[in-house]
């Protein structure tokens, strides 16, 4: 994500939301020695942040899909893709 090319379709607002959610997730996960010791409240926060990140990055991924069209070039009978 930091290379400026990956998920470049997302705006600055969405980028800051994703980075904030990832930071909160890292803080929660680093606070416990393993996942089994997570408190219920922290588990809920973790899953909500994960959902936010997945939603925002999935939308950016869909926006970056290359859609090909088949068009006829002027002066030619052959179509190009």
N, C-alpha and C positions, 0 to 999 in steps of 0.2 A: 504494500500500500504506500509506503514511503517513497517509492521510485517516481511517483507522479503519473505513471502510466496505468497501473493497476487500479481499476475502479475509478478512472478519471472522470466518468460521467456524473459522479455524485457531486453535489455542490459543497460549498464550504460549511454550510450549516449541518448537512448530513455527515460530513467528514468529522466535524467536532463531536457530533452525537455518537458516532461509532467509536472514536478515540476515547471519549469519556466512559462509555459503557465497557470497553476493553480494559481501561484502567481500573474501573470498579471491580470488574471480574478478577483481574490480577491481584488486587488488594485482598479480596475475599479469599481467593485460593491460597495466597501466600500466608494468610493468617492461621491456617490449619495444617497440621502435619499430613493428613490424608482426607479424602473426600468423605469418608464414613463419619468423621467427627464434626461435619458441618452442622450448625444449628438450622432449625427449620426456616427461620427468618432469612438467614443468609442463603439458604438453598433457593428460596423464592426470589430473592434479589438476583441471584446468579442466573436462574432460568429466565427471568424477565429481561435482563440485560442481554442474554444470549439470543432471545427472540428478537430484540431490537436490532442487534447486529446482523442477524440472519436476514431479517426483512429488508433493511436498508441496503445490504450488499447484494441481495438477490435482485432488487429493483435495478441497481446499477449494472449488474451483470446482464439483465434483460435488455437494458438500454444500449449496451455495447455490442449486441449481436449484429453480425454482418448479414444483411438481407440482399440477396442477389436478384437482379432483374434481367430478363432476356429482352433485348432491344435490337431493332434492326438499324444498322448504320445507314445514314443517308447515302444514296448512290450505290448501295450494295444489296444483294438479295440474301445475304447471310446474316443471321442473327448472332449477336455477341452476348456473352454472359458477363 
